[in-house]
Amino acid sequence: MSDNLSIWSLIVNAGLVVQAVMLILFLASAVSWWVIAQRFLFFHSAQHQYNEFEAEFWSGIDLAQLYREGNTKLENGKDVGGAETLFRAGFKEFSRLRQQMGGDSEAVMKGSQRAMRVALSREQDRADRSLGFLATVGSTSPYIGLFGTVWGIMNAFRGLANVQQATLAVVAPGISEALIATAMGLFAAIPAVIAYNRYSSVSDRLVNSYETFAEEFSSILHRQAHSARPEGEL
């Protein structure tokens, strides 16, 4: 490949519009790869936290003791999220309302379930964070690249008006730099689409696990609410 048709030479010598398109696509690709890496670490950590907490929850530990262990984690600066957040929200509200309302079991349960729904909504927001950006990059990058390609080819053919003899050597650099924009658009879009589909599936499974836990925990609280005394209090 000659120096005039090297990738770097074509990018440097491209028109301002095509260069702007390439810059946008490069930044979109760089940010999307950062999001992909960040989401990978988040979901790996979230799944590990869920498995660890669920094992401890079903080990038969006293609920009040489990809540206090969560307080200790927070005091030590450790991250508490996922199912444990739902547990802490529900158990805290359950204990507070049980002390205030006494025998009004229905009001206690409604308050606890409402607290867990709010916590679940926040956890779902955490799981879905930045996925919209990946979807945007995946859906728009090919069109942005196509715009750069059309603009570059248009300029290449306009340049033919200034030459007496049209040859492939005359239009090849302009067409080549235009096609680079398309390639960059696909390079930005393909990983973003794959990551979005993958992480959306992982997010749905994780949130479904949280919902299942919330239902199971609600059943435990329901039994406690209709008993003489809760299993544990704060």
Legacy VTK file of the C-alpha trace (Angstrom):
# vtk DataFile Version 3.0
C-alpha trace
ASCII
DATASET POLYDATA
POINTS 234 float
0.000 0.000 0.000
1.395 3.398 -0.986
1.920 6.127 1.592
-0.907 8.164 0.022
-3.374 5.331 0.625
-2.224 4.323 4.114
-4.943 4.425 6.766
-3.303 7.208 8.750
-2.612 9.280 5.624
-6.222 8.968 4.489
-7.481 10.064 7.917
-5.100 13.052 8.114
-5.868 14.207 4.569
-9.622 13.711 4.825
-11.974 16.659 4.639
-13.020 18.462 7.803
-16.529 16.983 7.789
-15.231 13.434 7.360
-12.597 14.021 10.052
-15.311 15.304 12.413
-17.349 12.166 11.739
-14.299 9.986 12.421
-13.606 11.842 15.666
-17.201 11.392 16.845
-17.080 7.682 16.052
-13.707 7.263 17.759
-14.961 8.948 20.934
-18.186 6.933 20.856
-16.212 3.717 20.474
-13.787 4.618 23.275
-16.583 5.514 25.707
-18.610 2.421 24.785
-15.609 0.166 25.493
-15.221 1.860 28.880
-18.923 1.245 29.574
-18.569 -2.385 28.463
-15.680 -2.940 30.882
-17.435 -1.100 33.726
-20.685 -3.049 33.268
-18.771 -6.337 33.135
-17.184 -5.609 36.508
-20.506 -4.440 37.952
-22.475 -7.532 36.918
-19.688 -9.869 38.023
-19.634 -8.195 41.442
-23.442 -8.055 41.680
-23.826 -11.752 40.929
-21.137 -12.621 43.463
-22.821 -10.440 46.113
-26.186 -12.033 45.418
-24.881 -15.592 45.683
-22.972 -14.778 48.868
-25.878 -13.009 50.557
-28.459 -15.622 49.540
-26.296 -18.395 50.976
-25.983 -16.498 54.264
-29.681 -15.585 54.334
-30.842 -19.175 53.937
-28.256 -20.504 56.368
-30.721 -19.928 59.208
-29.026 -16.837 60.611
-31.119 -14.559 62.805
-32.515 -11.746 60.661
-31.621 -9.046 63.177
-28.056 -10.344 63.268
-27.922 -10.322 59.462
-29.119 -6.725 59.466
-26.452 -5.723 61.993
-23.792 -7.382 59.854
-24.932 -5.148 57.009
-24.510 -2.118 59.260
-20.971 -3.223 59.992
-20.230 -3.536 56.276
-21.485 -0.013 55.660
-19.446 1.358 58.543
-16.340 -0.279 57.060
-17.004 1.315 53.670
-18.008 -1.910 51.929
-20.593 -1.967 49.158
-24.030 -3.292 50.101
-26.354 -3.815 47.170
-28.685 -6.147 45.358
-30.760 -8.549 47.420
-29.166 -7.336 50.635
-30.455 -3.832 49.939
-33.967 -5.243 49.544
-33.583 -7.212 52.767
-32.344 -4.207 54.724
-35.119 -1.938 53.413
-37.855 -4.473 54.131
-36.573 -5.580 57.520
-35.955 -2.039 58.744
-39.454 -0.917 57.773
-40.963 -4.108 59.191
-39.281 -3.606 62.562
-40.159 0.083 62.712
-43.821 -0.401 61.830
-44.133 -3.440 64.088
-43.051 -1.337 67.036
-45.327 1.578 66.092
-48.472 -0.275 64.998
-48.267 -3.408 67.052
-50.973 -5.821 65.907
-51.874 -4.131 62.590
-50.218 -6.849 60.502
-51.593 -5.715 57.148
-50.239 -2.183 57.552
-46.870 -3.571 58.612
-46.696 -5.838 55.556
-47.762 -3.114 53.140
-45.103 -0.785 54.488
-42.400 -3.444 54.264
-43.355 -4.424 50.728
-43.476 -0.782 49.669
-39.959 -0.244 51.028
-38.703 -3.301 49.124
-40.338 -2.126 45.896
-38.539 1.217 46.172
-35.241 -0.572 46.845
-35.870 -2.919 43.905
-36.509 0.022 41.598
-33.195 1.584 42.611
-31.335 -1.679 42.083
-32.908 -2.036 38.652
-31.740 1.474 37.788
-28.227 0.502 38.873
-28.316 -2.621 36.715
-29.580 -0.758 33.639
-27.250 2.203 34.026
-25.354 3.148 30.818
-27.078 0.425 28.779
-29.016 3.134 26.981
-25.717 4.653 25.834
-24.635 1.327 24.341
-27.974 1.064 22.540
-27.562 4.591 21.162
-24.028 3.936 19.918
-25.068 0.639 18.381
-28.026 2.112 16.526
-26.587 5.465 15.382
-22.902 4.773 14.634
-23.515 3.044 11.263
-25.595 6.002 10.111
-23.025 8.522 11.289
-20.357 6.550 9.433
-22.588 6.366 6.367
-23.027 10.134 6.445
-19.247 10.548 6.424
-18.981 8.091 3.549
-21.621 9.832 1.442
-20.048 13.213 2.132
-16.562 11.965 1.236
-17.685 10.265 -1.985
-19.641 13.378 -2.953
-16.526 15.503 -2.555
-14.465 12.951 -4.473
-16.775 13.149 -7.463
-17.003 16.921 -7.213
-13.227 16.961 -7.502
-13.503 15.332 -10.927
-14.801 18.612 -12.285
-11.355 20.120 -11.793
-9.425 17.494 -13.766
-9.369 16.902 -17.508
-9.138 13.122 -17.343
-10.992 11.076 -14.752
-8.998 8.084 -13.558
-9.253 5.695 -10.650
-6.100 7.207 -9.169
-7.846 10.549 -8.940
-10.933 9.394 -7.049
-9.409 6.494 -5.098
-8.082 8.578 -2.146
-11.401 10.371 -1.660
-13.445 7.189 -1.861
-11.015 5.362 0.435
-11.180 8.019 3.141
-14.956 7.990 2.867
-15.121 4.227 3.316
-12.977 4.496 6.440
-15.865 6.394 8.047
-18.175 3.464 7.340
-15.650 1.013 8.777
-15.282 3.116 11.927
-19.051 3.288 12.291
-19.305 -0.488 12.166
-16.339 -0.846 14.536
-18.139 1.347 17.079
-21.580 -0.213 16.554
-20.905 -3.958 16.557
-19.342 -4.272 20.066
-21.949 -1.874 21.476
-24.851 -3.919 20.081
-23.382 -7.209 21.288
-22.686 -5.791 24.759
-26.131 -4.203 25.009
-27.918 -7.448 24.153
-25.720 -9.438 26.516
-25.944 -7.052 29.455
-29.681 -6.492 29.011
-30.156 -10.241 29.389
-27.882 -10.356 32.434
-29.675 -7.369 33.973
-33.084 -8.992 33.482
-31.933 -12.227 35.115
-30.400 -10.358 38.027
-33.510 -8.250 38.614
-35.685 -11.364 38.373
-33.506 -12.925 41.080
-34.056 -9.847 43.258
-37.815 -10.031 42.683
-37.860 -13.713 43.614
-35.920 -12.972 46.784
-38.297 -10.127 47.660
-41.282 -12.453 47.290
-39.671 -15.131 49.438
-38.661 -12.600 52.071
-42.177 -11.154 52.063
-43.510 -14.614 52.875
-41.164 -14.839 55.848
-42.192 -11.389 57.056
-45.850 -12.272 56.578
-45.472 -15.214 58.929
-43.628 -13.033 61.412
-46.252 -10.298 61.173
-48.989 -12.743 62.131
-46.991 -14.305 64.934
-46.842 -13.065 68.482
-43.403 -11.539 68.023
-41.017 -10.994 65.085
-37.955 -13.169 64.741
-35.680 -10.248 65.457
-35.840 -6.544 66.038
-33.354 -3.790 65.415
LINES 1 235
234 0 1 2 3 4 5 6 7 8 9 10 11 12 13 14 15 16 17 18 19 20 21 22 23 24 25 26 27 28 29 30 31 32 33 34 35 36 37 38 39 40 41 42 43 44 45 46 47 48 49 50 51 52 53 54 55 56 57 58 59 60 61 62 63 64 65 66 67 68 69 70 71 72 73 74 75 76 77 78 79 80 81 82 83 84 85 86 87 88 89 90 91 92 93 94 95 96 97 98 99 100 101 102 103 104 105 106 107 108 109 110 111 112 113 114 115 116 117 118 119 120 121 122 123 124 125 126 127 128 129 130 131 132 133 134 135 136 137 138 139 140 141 142 143 144 145 146 147 148 149 150 151 152 153 154 155 156 157 158 159 160 161 162 163 164 165 166 167 168 169 170 171 172 173 174 175 176 177 178 179 180 181 182 183 184 185 186 187 188 189 190 191 192 193 194 195 196 197 198 199 200 201 202 203 204 205 206 207 208 209 210 211 212 213 214 215 216 217 218 219 220 221 222 223 224 225 226 227 228 229 230 231 232 233
